[in-house]
Every structure is written in structure tokens, then in C-alpha cells.
């Protein structure tokens, strides 16, 4: 199993910045993809950004240009730098890893961290 521990959420004013971190442990492989999803109240969970083991990234249109995903493979950690935050970015943010184990796909989720953008 892969365990994920997130940190860095909180309350920030519109236009502000936050940095989320997620450390993976257990049976995490550096070949695994890592990413961030979010879920606002009453909404479905949605992709925010993902990064492959080689560093290729993909972003939701709503955050492209404002958010940056990165990973430190030596620390098995993925980061999400969030700038120019908007009230509509308010959500619980979940860390995600996925890959293959013995020919089968797996997905792991963190417990979530609350991000609130409000004045």
C-alpha cells in the first residue's frame, strides 16, 4: 500500500498564494504518477494537476498559469504551488498517486487538506 500525507492547506485572501505538499511512503515507486485533485462542496472531485515520473505535467484549464505542480523524487514528495488564488479555488485538495503493481493498476488517495480563499 501507498500512504500519502498532505500538508499546507489553510485560509488565504484572494490573490494570495499557498503551497501544498504530499509525501508518499510505503510501496511507492518513483515510476508512479502523482497529482492533485479537488472537491468543492456539492461538486464532483476534479483533476487539478498531474505529473509523471519523468516530469511531464498536465493542468486543468481553470488553474493553468496560476498553479505549478512539481515533485522531488528523492523525497517521494509532490508539491502544488498555488498563486493568484480565487474564491472558486476553495475546496478540499487531495493528493493522488497511481501506477502498476504486478500488472494491475492501483490508485491511492491522501486524506485531503482544506483550502479556503476568502476575504
N, CA, C and O atoms as CSV, one atom per row, in Angstrom:
chain,resi,resn,atom,element,x,y,z
A,1,UNK,N,N,0.823,-1.195,0.000
A,1,UNK,CA,C,0.000,0.000,0.000
A,1,UNK,C,C,0.862,1.251,0.000
A,1,UNK,O,O,1.993,1.251,0.485
A,2,UNK,N,N,0.305,2.306,-0.550
A,2,UNK,CA,C,0.968,3.597,-0.572
A,2,UNK,C,C,0.229,4.522,0.389
A,2,UNK,O,O,-0.992,4.658,0.318
A,3,UNK,N,N,0.972,5.149,1.279
A,3,UNK,CA,C,0.386,6.118,2.207
A,3,UNK,C,C,0.774,7.525,1.749
A,3,UNK,O,O,1.908,7.768,1.335
A,4,UNK,N,N,-0.180,8.434,1.830
A,4,UNK,CA,C,0.027,9.812,1.397
A,4,UNK,C,C,-0.354,10.743,2.538
A,4,UNK,O,O,-1.427,10.615,3.128
A,5,UNK,N,N,0.531,11.674,2.840
A,5,UNK,CA,C,0.282,12.657,3.900
A,5,UNK,C,C,0.418,14.043,3.300
A,5,UNK,O,O,1.481,14.423,2.810
A,6,UNK,N,N,-0.684,14.797,3.346
A,6,UNK,CA,C,-0.729,16.137,2.770
A,6,UNK,C,C,-0.539,17.182,3.849
A,6,UNK,O,O,-0.821,16.946,5.024
A,7,UNK,N,N,-0.057,18.342,3.431
A,7,UNK,CA,C,0.062,19.480,4.335
A,7,UNK,C,C,0.056,20.761,3.507
A,7,UNK,O,O,0.274,20.739,2.296
A,8,UNK,N,N,-0.198,21.876,4.189
A,8,UNK,CA,C,-0.077,23.172,3.544
A,8,UNK,C,C,-1.365,23.899,3.255
A,8,UNK,O,O,-1.331,25.031,2.772
A,9,UNK,N,N,-2.508,23.285,3.534
A,9,UNK,CA,C,-3.762,23.982,3.291
A,9,UNK,C,C,-3.983,25.089,4.314
A,9,UNK,O,O,-3.212,25.247,5.260
A,10,UNK,N,N,-5.061,25.856,4.101
A,10,UNK,CA,C,-5.385,26.920,5.041
A,10,UNK,C,C,-6.279,27.963,4.420
A,10,UNK,O,O,-6.875,27.761,3.362
A,11,UNK,N,N,-6.355,29.090,5.113
A,11,UNK,CA,C,-7.172,30.219,4.690
A,11,UNK,C,C,-6.272,31.290,4.083
A,11,UNK,O,O,-5.256,31.663,4.668
A,12,UNK,N,N,-6.648,31.776,2.920
A,12,UNK,CA,C,-5.857,32.804,2.253
A,12,UNK,C,C,-6.800,33.776,1.562
A,12,UNK,O,O,-7.901,33.407,1.153
A,13,UNK,N,N,-6.365,35.001,1.439
A,13,UNK,CA,C,-7.172,36.022,0.769
A,13,UNK,C,C,-7.072,35.865,-0.743
A,13,UNK,O,O,-6.084,35.333,-1.249
A,14,UNK,N,N,-8.085,36.324,-1.461
A,14,UNK,CA,C,-7.999,36.303,-2.937
A,14,UNK,C,C,-6.734,37.006,-3.408
A,14,UNK,O,O,-6.355,38.061,-2.900
A,15,UNK,N,N,-6.093,36.387,-4.398
A,15,UNK,CA,C,-4.831,36.903,-4.898
A,15,UNK,C,C,-3.615,36.372,-4.175
A,15,UNK,O,O,-2.485,36.598,-4.608
A,16,UNK,N,N,-3.830,35.674,-3.090
A,16,UNK,CA,C,-2.729,35.141,-2.305
A,16,UNK,C,C,-2.195,33.829,-2.852
A,16,UNK,O,O,-2.612,33.354,-3.908
A,17,UNK,N,N,-1.256,33.254,-2.100
A,17,UNK,CA,C,-0.591,32.016,-2.521
A,17,UNK,C,C,-0.565,31.012,-1.388
A,17,UNK,O,O,-0.560,31.369,-0.209
A,18,UNK,N,N,-0.550,29.749,-1.775
A,18,UNK,CA,C,-0.356,28.636,-0.852
A,18,UNK,C,C,0.465,27.576,-1.558
A,18,UNK,O,O,0.464,27.478,-2.785
A,19,UNK,N,N,1.168,26.781,-0.758
A,19,UNK,CA,C,1.917,25.655,-1.307
A,19,UNK,C,C,1.503,24.387,-0.577
A,19,UNK,O,O,1.652,24.285,0.641
A,20,UNK,N,N,0.990,23.437,-1.315
A,20,UNK,CA,C,0.624,22.146,-0.758
A,20,UNK,C,C,1.760,21.150,-0.970
A,20,UNK,O,O,2.467,21.189,-1.977
A,21,UNK,N,N,1.912,20.265,-0.001
A,21,UNK,CA,C,2.904,19.197,-0.099
A,21,UNK,C,C,2.224,17.861,0.170
A,21,UNK,O,O,1.238,17.785,0.902
A,22,UNK,N,N,2.761,16.824,-0.428
A,22,UNK,CA,C,2.240,15.475,-0.211
A,22,UNK,C,C,3.407,14.495,-0.261
A,22,UNK,O,O,4.080,14.352,-1.282
A,23,UNK,N,N,3.628,13.831,0.860
A,23,UNK,CA,C,4.718,12.864,0.959
A,23,UNK,C,C,4.167,11.451,0.863
A,23,UNK,O,O,3.212,11.094,1.553
A,24,UNK,N,N,4.782,10.654,0.000
A,24,UNK,CA,C,4.367,9.269,-0.195
A,24,UNK,C,C,5.311,8.322,0.534
A,24,UNK,O,O,6.520,8.549,0.592
A,25,UNK,N,N,4.746,7.273,1.079
A,25,UNK,CA,C,5.547,6.249,1.741
A,25,UNK,C,C,4.911,4.894,1.474
A,25,UNK,O,O,3.908,4.783,0.770
A,26,UNK,N,N,5.516,3.876,2.051
A,26,UNK,CA,C,5.012,2.529,1.817
A,26,UNK,C,C,5.561,1.979,0.514
A,26,UNK,O,O,6.752,2.110,0.232
A,27,UNK,N,N,4.708,1.371,-0.268
A,27,UNK,CA,C,5.150,0.731,-1.502
A,27,UNK,C,C,5.102,1.680,-2.695
A,27,UNK,O,O,4.745,1.282,-3.803
A,28,UNK,N,N,5.466,2.938,-2.455
A,28,UNK,CA,C,5.506,3.926,-3.533
A,28,UNK,C,C,6.717,3.685,-4.413
A,28,UNK,O,O,7.820,3.452,-3.920
A,29,UNK,N,N,6.503,3.742,-5.720
A,29,UNK,CA,C,7.576,3.626,-6.687
A,29,UNK,C,C,7.765,4.975,-7.378
A,29,UNK,O,O,6.790,5.675,-7.649
A,30,UNK,N,N,8.983,5.331,-7.656
A,30,UNK,CA,C,9.241,6.609,-8.314
A,30,UNK,C,C,8.689,6.647,-9.730
A,30,UNK,O,O,8.561,7.726,-10.309
A,31,UNK,N,N,8.363,5.504,-10.294
A,31,UNK,CA,C,7.746,5.474,-11.618
A,31,UNK,C,C,6.267,5.850,-11.568
A,31,UNK,O,O,5.645,6.079,-12.606
A,32,UNK,N,N,5.712,5.914,-10.368
A,32,UNK,CA,C,4.292,6.242,-10.233
A,32,UNK,C,C,4.030,7.700,-10.584
A,32,UNK,O,O,4.869,8.571,-10.354
A,33,UNK,N,N,2.850,7.949,-11.146
A,33,UNK,CA,C,2.417,9.320,-11.369
A,33,UNK,C,C,1.870,9.901,-10.072
A,33,UNK,O,O,1.387,9.174,-9.205
A,34,UNK,N,N,1.953,11.207,-9.956
A,34,UNK,CA,C,1.442,11.894,-8.773
A,34,UNK,C,C,0.585,13.077,-9.217
A,34,UNK,O,O,0.797,13.648,-10.287
A,35,UNK,N,N,-0.368,13.428,-8.392
A,35,UNK,CA,C,-1.221,14.522,-8.812
A,35,UNK,C,C,-2.046,15.094,-7.685
A,35,UNK,O,O,-2.011,14.619,-6.550
A,36,UNK,N,N,-2.791,16.129,-8.032
A,36,UNK,CA,C,-3.696,16.799,-7.098
A,36,UNK,C,C,-5.076,16.890,-7.725
A,36,UNK,O,O,-5.230,17.223,-8.900
A,37,UNK,N,N,-6.060,16.590,-6.917
A,37,UNK,CA,C,-7.457,16.750,-7.280
A,37,UNK,C,C,-8.115,17.624,-6.220
A,37,UNK,O,O,-7.555,17.829,-5.144
A,38,UNK,N,N,-9.285,18.129,-6.520
A,38,UNK,CA,C,-10.004,18.921,-5.530
A,38,UNK,C,C,-11.493,18.662,-5.625
A,38,UNK,O,O,-12.019,18.261,-6.663
A,39,UNK,N,N,-12.153,18.907,-4.501
A,39,UNK,CA,C,-13.603,18.722,-4.438
A,39,UNK,C,C,-14.213,19.829,-3.616
A,39,UNK,O,O,-13.945,19.964,-2.422
A,40,UNK,N,N,-15.037,20.618,-4.272
A,40,UNK,CA,C,-15.774,21.684,-3.593
A,40,UNK,C,C,-17.106,21.123,-3.088
A,40,UNK,O,O,-17.582,20.109,-3.598
A,41,UNK,N,N,-17.701,21.766,-2.102
A,41,UNK,CA,C,-18.991,21.277,-1.575
A,41,UNK,C,C,-20.037,21.153,-2.668
A,41,UNK,O,O,-20.267,22.086,-3.438
A,42,UNK,N,N,-20.665,19.988,-2.722
A,42,UNK,CA,C,-21.711,19.773,-3.707
A,42,UNK,C,C,-21.223,19.492,-5.114
A,42,UNK,O,O,-22.021,19.347,-6.041
A,43,UNK,N,N,-19.906,19.414,-5.270
A,43,UNK,CA,C,-19.330,19.191,-6.593
A,43,UNK,C,C,-18.606,17.843,-6.635
A,43,UNK,O,O,-18.296,17.250,-5.601
A,44,UNK,N,N,-18.350,17.383,-7.850
A,44,UNK,CA,C,-17.564,16.173,-8.013
A,44,UNK,C,C,-16.076,16.485,-7.885
A,44,UNK,O,O,-15.639,17.612,-8.118
A,45,UNK,N,N,-15.321,15.477,-7.517
A,45,UNK,CA,C,-13.871,15.641,-7.449
A,45,UNK,C,C,-13.347,15.854,-8.871
A,45,UNK,O,O,-13.767,15.180,-9.812
A,46,UNK,N,N,-12.418,16.808,-9.005
A,46,UNK,CA,C,-11.895,17.129,-10.322
A,46,UNK,C,C,-10.380,17.197,-10.310
A,46,UNK,O,O,-9.755,17.488,-9.290
A,47,UNK,N,N,-9.813,16.922,-11.463
A,47,UNK,CA,C,-8.374,16.999,-11.628
A,47,UNK,C,C,-7.906,18.452,-11.519
A,47,UNK,O,O,-8.521,19.361,-12.076
A,48,UNK,N,N,-6.808,18.649,-10.791
A,48,UNK,CA,C,-6.162,19.957,-10.761
A,48,UNK,C,C,-4.886,19.914,-11.592
A,48,UNK,O,O,-4.701,20.718,-12.505
A,49,UNK,N,N,-4.013,18.975,-11.271
A,49,UNK,CA,C,-2.742,18.856,-11.990
A,49,UNK,C,C,-2.155,17.483,-11.714
A,49,UNK,O,O,-2.357,16.904,-10.647
A,50,UNK,N,N,-1.426,16.975,-12.698
A,50,UNK,CA,C,-0.732,15.701,-12.544
A,50,UNK,C,C,0.676,15.838,-13.088
A,50,UNK,O,O,0.949,16.686,-13.938
A,51,UNK,N,N,1.571,14.987,-12.584
A,51,UNK,CA,C,2.948,14.988,-13.039
A,51,UNK,C,C,3.446,13.547,-13.097
A,51,UNK,O,O,3.245,12.761,-12.170
A,52,UNK,N,N,4.095,13.226,-14.203
A,52,UNK,CA,C,4.612,11.874,-14.375
A,52,UNK,C,C,5.964,11.745,-13.680
A,52,UNK,O,O,6.530,12.724,-13.192
A,53,UNK,N,N,6.458,10.531,-13.651
A,53,UNK,CA,C,7.768,10.313,-13.042
A,53,UNK,C,C,8.863,11.059,-13.796
A,53,UNK,O,O,9.886,11.418,-13.213
A,54,UNK,N,N,8.655,11.289,-15.076
A,54,UNK,CA,C,9.641,11.997,-15.885
A,54,UNK,C,C,9.483,13.499,-15.879
A,54,UNK,O,O,10.283,14.219,-16.475
A,55,UNK,N,N,8.440,13.977,-15.198
A,55,UNK,CA,C,8.244,15.415,-15.078
A,55,UNK,C,C,7.235,16.025,-16.039
A,55,UNK,O,O,7.045,17.241,-16.033
A,56,UNK,N,N,6.589,15.218,-16.857
A,56,UNK,CA,C,5.546,15.763,-17.733
A,56,UNK,C,C,4.343,16.161,-16.899
A,56,UNK,O,O,3.950,15.445,-15.978
A,57,UNK,N,N,3.760,17.307,-17.225
A,57,UNK,CA,C,2.657,17.840,-16.425
A,57,UNK,C,C,1.411,18.071,-17.263
A,57,UNK,O,O,1.466,18.219,-18.483
A,58,UNK,N,N,0.281,18.096,-16.557
A,58,UNK,CA,C,-0.986,18.426,-17.188
A,58,UNK,C,C,-1.824,19.166,-16.159
A,58,UNK,O,O,-1.849,18.804,-14.982
A,59,UNK,N,N,-2.504,20.200,-16.615
A,59,UNK,CA,C,-3.273,21.052,-15.709
A,59,UNK,C,C,-4.713,21.197,-16.179
A,59,UNK,O,O,-5.006,21.119,-17.372
A,60,UNK,N,N,-5.593,21.407,-15.229
A,60,UNK,CA,C,-6.948,21.821,-15.564
A,60,UNK,C,C,-6.892,23.228,-16.146
A,60,UNK,O,O,-6.062,24.044,-15.745
A,61,UNK,N,N,-7.771,23.501,-17.083
A,61,UNK,CA,C,-7.778,24.829,-17.714
A,61,UNK,C,C,-7.974,25.938,-16.685
A,61,UNK,O,O,-7.445,27.039,-16.840
A,62,UNK,N,N,-8.729,25.644,-15.646
A,62,UNK,CA,C,-9.069,26.670,-14.661
A,62,UNK,C,C,-7.878,27.102,-13.813
A,62,UNK,O,O,-7.926,28.157,-13.181
A,63,UNK,N,N,-6.809,26.304,-13.789
A,63,UNK,CA,C,-5.660,26.639,-12.944
A,63,UNK,C,C,-4.383,26.867,-13.745
A,63,UNK,O,O,-3.381,27.330,-13.200
A,64,UNK,N,N,-4.414,26.549,-15.025
A,64,UNK,CA,C,-3.201,26.689,-15.841
A,64,UNK,C,C,-2.722,28.136,-15.815
A,64,UNK,O,O,-3.501,29.071,-16.002
A,65,UNK,N,N,-1.429,28.296,-15.579
A,65,UNK,CA,C,-0.854,29.630,-15.490
A,65,UNK,C,C,-0.825,30.203,-14.091
A,65,UNK,O,O,-0.118,31.175,-13.825
A,66,UNK,N,N,-1.599,29.600,-13.191
A,66,UNK,CA,C,-1.630,30.075,-11.796
A,66,UNK,C,C,-1.023,29.050,-10.841
A,66,UNK,O,O,-0.389,29.413,-9.850
A,67,UNK,N,N,-1.220,27.775,-11.145
A,67,UNK,CA,C,-0.731,26.698,-10.284
A,67,UNK,C,C,0.451,26.002,-10.966
A,67,UNK,O,O,0.517,25.920,-12.193
A,68,UNK,N,N,1.376,25.508,-10.151
A,68,UNK,CA,C,2.513,24.752,-10.661
A,68,UNK,C,C,2.692,23.487,-9.839
A,68,UNK,O,O,2.823,23.545,-8.617
A,69,UNK,N,N,2.699,22.349,-10.513
A,69,UNK,CA,C,2.951,21.073,-9.844
A,69,UNK,C,C,4.406,20.684,-10.060
A,69,UNK,O,O,4.964,20.884,-11.139
A,70,UNK,N,N,5.006,20.130,-9.026
A,70,UNK,CA,C,6.386,19.653,-9.127
A,70,UNK,C,C,6.552,18.462,-8.199
A,70,UNK,O,O,5.700,18.202,-7.350
A,71,UNK,N,N,7.639,17.749,-8.364
A,71,UNK,CA,C,7.884,16.608,-7.493
A,71,UNK,C,C,9.371,16.491,-7.220
A,71,UNK,O,O,10.210,16.843,-8.049
A,72,UNK,N,N,9.672,15.988,-6.037
A,72,UNK,CA,C,11.039,15.705,-5.626
A,72,UNK,C,C,11.130,14.192,-5.467
A,72,UNK,O,O,10.675,13.635,-4.468
A,73,UNK,N,N,11.711,13.544,-6.445
A,73,UNK,CA,C,11.743,12.082,-6.423
A,73,UNK,C,C,12.618,11.539,-5.291
A,73,UNK,O,O,12.400,10.421,-4.823
A,74,UNK,N,N,13.580,12.304,-4.861
A,74,UNK,CA,C,14.426,11.862,-3.750
A,74,UNK,C,C,13.639,11.813,-2.445
A,74,UNK,O,O,13.956,11.035,-1.546
A,75,UNK,N,N,12.616,12.650,-2.353
A,75,UNK,CA,C,11.801,12.722,-1.139
A,75,UNK,C,C,10.423,12.077,-1.328
A,75,UNK,O,O,9.613,12.065,-0.401
A,76,UNK,N,N,10.157,11.545,-2.517
A,76,UNK,CA,C,8.832,10.968,-2.806
A,76,UNK,C,C,7.719,11.957,-2.465
A,76,UNK,O,O,6.702,11.593,-1.874
A,77,UNK,N,N,7.930,13.186,-2.841
A,77,UNK,CA,C,7.008,14.255,-2.469
A,77,UNK,C,C,6.568,15.031,-3.713
A,77,UNK,O,O,7.365,15.304,-4.610
A,78,UNK,N,N,5.293,15.373,-3.740
A,78,UNK,CA,C,4.745,16.203,-4.802
A,78,UNK,C,C,4.252,17.505,-4.181
A,78,UNK,O,O,3.738,17.520,-3.062
A,79,UNK,N,N,4.414,18.581,-4.916
A,79,UNK,CA,C,4.041,19.915,-4.440
A,79,UNK,C,C,3.038,20.539,-5.407
A,79,UNK,O,O,2.991,20.211,-6.593
A,80,UNK,N,N,2.244,21.445,-4.859
A,80,UNK,CA,C,1.362,22.249,-5.690
A,80,UNK,C,C,1.493,23.698,-5.222
A,80,UNK,O,O,0.997,24.065,-4.157
A,81,UNK,N,N,2.161,24.505,-6.025
A,81,UNK,CA,C,2.274,25.935,-5.747
A,81,UNK,C,C,1.075,26.622,-6.371
A,81,UNK,O,O,0.864,26.557,-7.582
A,82,UNK,N,N,0.296,27.276,-5.534
A,82,UNK,CA,C,-0.926,27.924,-5.989
A,82,UNK,C,C,-0.797,29.425,-5.815
A,82,UNK,O,O,-0.687,29.919,-4.693
A,83,UNK,N,N,-0.811,30.147,-6.917
A,83,UNK,CA,C,-0.711,31.605,-6.908
A,83,UNK,C,C,-2.002,32.222,-7.447
A,83,UNK,O,O,-2.821,31.544,-8.069
A,84,UNK,N,N,-2.161,33.496,-7.199
A,84,UNK,CA,C,-3.340,34.228,-7.684
A,84,UNK,C,C,-4.628,33.474,-7.375
A,84,UNK,O,O,-5.483,33.285,-8.241
A,85,UNK,N,N,-4.744,33.053,-6.133
A,85,UNK,CA,C,-5.890,32.243,-5.745
A,85,UNK,C,C,-7.188,33.024,-5.829
A,85,UNK,O,O,-7.238,34.226,-5.566
A,86,UNK,N,N,-8.239,32.302,-6.205
A,86,UNK,CA,C,-9.573,32.878,-6.366
A,86,UNK,C,C,-10.542,32.177,-5.420
A,86,UNK,O,O,-10.288,31.044,-5.012
A,87,UNK,N,N,-11.634,32.822,-5.069
A,87,UNK,CA,C,-12.619,32.151,-4.202
A,87,UNK,C,C,-13.087,30.811,-4.775
A,87,UNK,O,O,-13.382,29.883,-4.022
A,88,UNK,N,N,-13.154,30.710,-6.084
A,88,UNK,CA,C,-13.602,29.456,-6.693
A,88,UNK,C,C,-12.569,28.335,-6.588
A,88,UNK,O,O,-12.850,27.200,-6.974
A,89,UNK,N,N,-11.385,28.636,-6.074
A,89,UNK,CA,C,-10.396,27.595,-5.797
A,89,UNK,C,C,-10.654,26.921,-4.443
A,89,UNK,O,O,-9.997,25.938,-4.102
A,90,UNK,N,N,-11.585,27.440,-3.695
A,90,UNK,CA,C,-11.911,26.862,-2.390
A,90,UNK,C,C,-12.420,25.439,-2.549
A,90,UNK,O,O,-13.380,25.185,-3.276
A,91,UNK,N,N,-11.763,24.515,-1.858
A,91,UNK,CA,C,-12.104,23.099,-1.970
A,91,UNK,C,C,-11.220,22.302,-1.019
A,91,UNK,O,O,-10.276,22.830,-0.432
A,92,UNK,N,N,-11.544,21.026,-0.883
A,92,UNK,CA,C,-10.616,20.085,-0.256
A,92,UNK,C,C,-9.714,19.543,-1.361
A,92,UNK,O,O,-10.191,19.041,-2.379
A,93,UNK,N,N,-8.428,19.651,-1.150
A,93,UNK,CA,C,-7.456,19.205,-2.132
A,93,UNK,C,C,-6.905,17.838,-1.714
A,93,UNK,O,O,-6.488,17.642,-0.573
A,94,UNK,N,N,-6.915,16.910,-2.658
A,94,UNK,CA,C,-6.484,15.541,-2.402
A,94,UNK,C,C,-5.254,15.200,-3.241
A,94,UNK,O,O,-5.199,15.473,-4.440
A,95,UNK,N,N,-4.295,14.610,-2.591
A,95,UNK,CA,C,-3.121,14.081,-3.277
A,95,UNK,C,C,-3.466,12.705,-3.838
A,95,UNK,O,O,-4.270,11.967,-3.268
A,96,UNK,N,N,-2.852,12.383,-4.948
A,96,UNK,CA,C,-3.157,11.121,-5.637
A,96,UNK,C,C,-1.885,10.524,-6.220
A,96,UNK,O,O,-1.049,11.244,-6.768
A,97,UNK,N,N,-1.741,9.230,-6.102
A,97,UNK,CA,C,-0.705,8.538,-6.853
A,97,UNK,C,C,-1.343,7.365,-7.594
A,97,UNK,O,O,-2.344,6.806,-7.145
A,98,UNK,N,N,-0.767,7.008,-8.705
A,98,UNK,CA,C,-1.264,5.852,-9.426
A,98,UNK,C,C,-0.138,5.220,-10.219
A,98,UNK,O,O,0.826,5.884,-10.601
A,99,UNK,N,N,-0.273,3.942,-10.454
A,99,UNK,CA,C,0.740,3.195,-11.179
A,99,UNK,C,C,0.313,1.763,-11.373
A,99,UNK,O,O,-0.880,1.463,-11.424
A,100,UNK,N,N,1.263,0.897,-11.479
A,100,UNK,CA,C,1.009,-0.519,-11.730
A,100,UNK,C,C,1.737,-1.375,-10.713
A,100,UNK,O,O,2.887,-1.117,-10.359
A,101,UNK,N,N,1.037,-2.398,-10.252
A,101,UNK,CA,C,1.608,-3.366,-9.336
A,101,UNK,C,C,1.225,-4.750,-9.841
A,101,UNK,O,O,0.045,-5.089,-9.928
A,102,UNK,N,N,2.232,-5.541,-10.170
A,102,UNK,CA,C,2.004,-6.913,-10.643
A,102,UNK,C,C,0.996,-6.931,-11.787
A,102,UNK,O,O,0.112,-7.787,-11.836
A,103,UNK,N,N,1.137,-5.981,-12.704
A,103,UNK,CA,C,0.273,-5.957,-13.874
A,103,UNK,C,C,-1.102,-5.387,-13.644
A,103,UNK,O,O,-1.938,-5.408,-14.546
A,104,UNK,N,N,-1.356,-4.875,-12.451
A,104,UNK,CA,C,-2.669,-4.300,-12.150
A,104,UNK,C,C,-2.523,-2.836,-11.760
A,104,UNK,O,O,-1.567,-2.463,-11.080
A,105,UNK,N,N,-3.469,-2.008,-12.190
A,105,UNK,CA,C,-3.396,-0.586,-11.823
A,105,UNK,C,C,-3.779,-0.380,-10.364
A,105,UNK,O,O,-4.585,-1.126,-9.808
A,106,UNK,N,N,-3.198,0.628,-9.762
A,106,UNK,CA,C,-3.599,0.992,-8.404
A,106,UNK,C,C,-3.745,2.503,-8.337
A,106,UNK,O,O,-3.167,3.240,-9.136
A,107,UNK,N,N,-4.525,2.941,-7.374
A,107,UNK,CA,C,-4.691,4.365,-7.082
A,107,UNK,C,C,-4.700,4.533,-5.574
A,107,UNK,O,O,-5.337,3.758,-4.861
A,108,UNK,N,N,-4.002,5.535,-5.094
A,108,UNK,CA,C,-4.041,5.866,-3.676
A,108,UNK,C,C,-4.396,7.341,-3.507
A,108,UNK,O,O,-4.038,8.181,-4.332
A,109,UNK,N,N,-5.106,7.635,-2.420
A,109,UNK,CA,C,-5.540,8.997,-2.121
A,109,UNK,C,C,-5.076,9.407,-0.733
A,109,UNK,O,O,-5.015,8.592,0.188
A,110,UNK,N,N,-4.752,10.682,-0.604
A,110,UNK,CA,C,-4.496,11.246,0.699
A,110,UNK,C,C,-5.802,11.571,1.401
A,110,UNK,O,O,-6.888,11.365,0.858
A,111,UNK,N,N,-5.676,12.084,2.624
A,111,UNK,CA,C,-6.867,12.354,3.427
A,111,UNK,C,C,-7.517,13.682,3.069
A,111,UNK,O,O,-8.654,13.943,3.462
A,112,UNK,N,N,-6.818,14.508,2.339
A,112,UNK,CA,C,-7.357,15.794,1.913
A,112,UNK,C,C,-6.924,16.924,2.823
A,112,UNK,O,O,-6.747,16.734,4.026
A,113,UNK,N,N,-6.756,18.097,2.246
A,113,UNK,CA,C,-6.433,19.297,3.012
A,113,UNK,C,C,-7.301,20.444,2.505
A,113,UNK,O,O,-7.451,20.642,1.299
A,114,UNK,N,N,-7.863,21.186,3.436
A,114,UNK,CA,C,-8.807,22.251,3.078
A,114,UNK,C,C,-8.062,23.499,2.639
A,114,UNK,O,O,-7.127,23.952,3.298
A,115,UNK,N,N,-8.496,24.040,1.513
A,115,UNK,CA,C,-8.021,25.340,1.035
A,115,UNK,C,C,-9.234,26.253,0.941
A,115,UNK,O,O,-10.202,25.946,0.245
A,116,UNK,N,N,-9.174,27.372,1.643
A,116,UNK,CA,C,-10.265,28.337,1.627
A,116,UNK,C,C,-9.724,29.681,1.180
A,116,UNK,O,O,-8.786,30.215,1.773
A,117,UNK,N,N,-10.322,30.224,0.127
A,117,UNK,CA,C,-9.919,31.520,-0.405
A,117,UNK,C,C,-11.054,32.501,-0.141
A,117,UNK,O,O,-12.118,32.424,-0.755
A,118,UNK,N,N,-10.810,33.415,0.774
A,118,UNK,CA,C,-11.870,34.323,1.189
A,118,UNK,C,C,-11.266,35.570,1.811
A,118,UNK,O,O,-10.206,35.522,2.434
A,119,UNK,N,N,-11.957,36.684,1.633
A,119,UNK,CA,C,-11.524,37.918,2.268
A,119,UNK,C,C,-12.234,38.107,3.595
A,119,UNK,O,O,-11.999,39.099,4.284
